[in-house]
Amino acid sequence: MKMKRSERNITVILFFLVLLVFSLAQEQSRVMERMYTGKWNLQAGQQPAPSLQHNPIAGPVKSE
């Protein structure tokens, strides 16, 4: 009886470890996909997102 119970406990622990590992791997793959997609967009000649573009603080200086 004790052997079956310990086998069941080990099985449950391994199941949750597998779920944890797969969820972490999925999150990392999302991060890598965003990183590579961003690099691909820049190489393809597309403009980066507007928030990443440098906007000048002041306009040209006019002399009188």
C-alpha positions as CSV (number, residue, x, y, z in Angstrom):
1,M,0.0,0.0,0.0
2,K,2.7,2.5,0.9
3,M,4.6,1.7,-2.3
4,K,1.6,2.6,-4.4
5,R,1.0,5.8,-2.5
6,S,4.6,7.0,-2.9
7,E,4.5,6.2,-6.6
8,R,1.3,8.2,-6.9
9,N,3.0,11.1,-5.1
10,I,6.0,11.0,-7.3
11,T,3.7,10.9,-10.4
12,V,1.8,14.0,-9.2
13,I,5.0,15.9,-8.5
14,L,6.5,15.0,-11.9
15,F,3.2,16.1,-13.6
16,F,3.4,19.5,-12.0
17,L,7.1,19.9,-12.8
18,V,6.3,19.2,-16.4
19,L,3.6,21.8,-16.4
20,L,5.9,24.4,-14.9
21,V,8.7,23.7,-17.4
22,F,6.4,23.9,-20.4
23,S,4.8,27.1,-19.2
24,L,8.3,28.7,-18.7
25,A,9.4,27.5,-22.1
26,Q,6.3,28.9,-23.7
27,E,6.9,32.3,-22.1
28,Q,10.6,32.3,-23.3
29,S,9.6,31.4,-26.8
30,R,7.2,34.4,-26.9
31,V,10.0,36.7,-25.8
32,M,12.3,35.3,-28.4
33,E,9.6,35.6,-31.1
34,R,9.1,39.2,-30.3
35,M,12.9,39.8,-30.3
36,Y,13.4,38.1,-33.7
37,T,10.3,39.7,-35.2
38,G,11.5,43.1,-34.3
39,K,14.9,42.5,-35.9
40,W,13.3,41.1,-39.0
41,N,11.1,44.2,-39.4
42,L,14.1,46.5,-39.2
43,Q,16.0,44.4,-41.8
44,A,13.1,44.4,-44.1
45,G,13.2,48.2,-44.3
46,Q,10.0,48.8,-42.3
47,Q,9.9,51.8,-40.0
48,P,10.2,51.1,-36.3
49,A,7.3,51.8,-34.0
50,P,6.6,55.5,-33.6
51,S,7.4,55.4,-29.9
52,L,11.0,54.3,-30.8
53,Q,11.7,57.2,-33.2
54,H,13.6,60.3,-32.0
55,N,11.5,63.4,-31.9
56,P,13.4,66.8,-31.8
57,I,12.8,68.8,-28.6
58,A,13.0,72.3,-30.2
59,G,12.5,73.7,-33.7
60,P,15.1,75.7,-35.7
61,V,16.3,78.9,-34.2
62,K,15.2,82.1,-36.1
63,S,17.3,85.2,-36.1
64,E,15.8,88.6,-36.7
